[in-house]
Amino acid sequence: MKRAMNVFLVLIVFIATATASSTMSEEAGIAYMREEEKLAQDVYNVLYEIWGLKVFKNIAQAEARHTGAVLSLIEGFGYEDPAGENEIGVFKNEELQALYDYLVEMGSESLLGAVKVGLLVEETDIKDLEELLEGKLDARTERVYRNLLAGSENHLRAFYRQLEKLGGDYSWSVLDFERAMEILSK
């Protein structure tokens, strides 16, 4: 238990340092979201292989569509794709690489831990997208981000339903409690 708590604390530090913000350039934000969406897809694929819980497979497939949507922005603007042909679990962004490693480790310890990883990934994704949407964006980029945000809110609700089925509890660490409850009530 102490090891899991230490991993969780390290995750919070990584999340604090590896987040998107409204001060990023549009190009930097798009690059970041490409890898963040890939991180979600990769983590969920690995956790599905370990636990066989269908929610991981379904959401990994949705994340593949999300990474594709961000890739279309990259290609449309002529930006460099940070994800390129990287294999599962390989990231250009060092903070996201470290975060991936810790998330997989945490999610491998128990099914409940894996579901909590899903919640943590989605609340982080929501926070990052909301911050990026505060910046100056091209209309197409804004539309893609809003669609990604709606998807992440759906994913958060799906993981929360799994948490309830497992009888677990969860402490919101990225979103404030009120925002999390607003999303869950939709």
N, C-alpha and C positions, 0 to 999 in steps of 0.2 A: 504494500500500500504506500509506504514511504517513497519507493522508487517511482510509482505512478504519479504521486504528488510532485516530485522533483521534475519529472518529465513535463507535467502540466505547467509548472512555473517557468520552465525553459521555453515552452511553447508560447506563453504569454509574452516573454521577452522577444522572441522571434517575430511574433505578430506585431508587436509594437514597433519593431524596426523594419518590418517588411510589409508595409502597407502603402496603398496608393493614396494620393492626396490631390486636392483641387489645385495645388500649386505646381503639379507636374505639367509639363507640356503635353499637348494632345498626343503627340507621338510616343512619349514616355509612358503615358497612361495606357495607351493601346497595347504597347509592348508588355507592360506589366500585366494587364488583364489577359493577354494571350497566355502567358505562363501561369497565371493564377487559375484560369479555367482548366488548363492542362493539368495542373496540380490536383484539382478536384477530380478530374476524370481518372487520373492515374491512381490516386489514393483509393477511390471507390472501386476501381477494377481489382486492385490488390486485395482490398477487404472483401470483395465478393468471392474471390478465389479462396480466401481463408475461411469465411463464415457461410458462404452460400446463401446469404440473405438477399432476396430478390430486389429489395429497395436499392441496394448498392449497384446492381446491374442496371436497373432502370434509370437511375440518376446518372450513372456513368455514361449511358447512351445519350442522355440529354446534355451532359457536359461536352460530349463530342460535337454536338450541334452548336453549343456555345463557343467552343474553340474555333469551329468553322466560321461562325459569324464574325468573330474578332479577326480571323485570318482574312476574311473578305475585306475588312477595313484596311488591314496591312497591305494587301495587294492593291486595293483601290488607290491608296495614297502613295504606293511605291516605297513603303518602309521595309526595313530589314525584319524578317521574322525571327524572333529570339528562340522560338521552339523548334523551328526548322524540322528536321527529320529525327529529332531526339527521341531516344527510346523511352519506354515507361520509366519514370522516376529520375530522369535526367533533365536538369534545368540550367539555363545560363545564369539566372539570378541566384547568387550564392545564398541569400537569405531564404528564398523559396526552396532551394535545394535542401538546406538544413531543416526547414519546416517540414518538407515532404518526409524526410528520414524520420523525424520525431513522430509525425502523425501516423506513419505506418507502424512504427514501434508501439505506440500507444494503442492503436487499433488492433494490434495483433494479440494483445494481452487478454482481452475478453470481448464477447459480443457487445456487452453494454458499453465498454470502452470504445468499440468501433462506432457505435451509434453516436456516442458523444463526440467522436472525431468528426462525424458528418455534421453535427450541429455546429461545432466550432468552425469548420470550413465554411459553412453557409452563412453563419453570422458575420464572419470576416469578409466574405465576398459581398454581402449586402452593405456593410459599412464602407468598403472600398468603392463600390459602385455609387453609393450615395455621395461620397466625397468627390469622386470624379465628376459627377453630374453637377456639382457646384461650380466647376470651372467653365471656361469658354470652350465650347465644342462645336464642331461641324454638325449640321442637322442629322446627317446619317449616323455619325458616331453617337449622338444623343439617343437616337432611336434604338440602336443596337444595345446601348447600355441600359435603357429602360426595359427592353425585352429581357436582357440578362437578369436585371433586378427582379422582375416578375418571376422568372424561372427560379432564382435563388430563394425567393420567398416561398414558392411552392415546395422546394426541396427542404427548406427548414421545417415546414409543417409536416412533411412526410417523415423526416427523421424524428420529430417530436412525437408523432404518433407511435413510432417504433419504441421510443424511450418509455412512453406510457405503457405499452404492451409488456415491456420488460420490467416494469415497476421501478424504474430508475428515477433519479433526480438529476437536475442539471443547474449549474450556476452560470448565468450569462456573464461572459467575460469581455465581449467586444461590443455588443449592442447593449444599450441601457434596458433595464427591465420593462419600462413602459413601451419602448419601440418593439421589443420582442413580443410582448403581449398583443400589441396592435397587429403585428404580422400574423400571429397564431390565431387571432380572432376572425381573420378574413375567410 
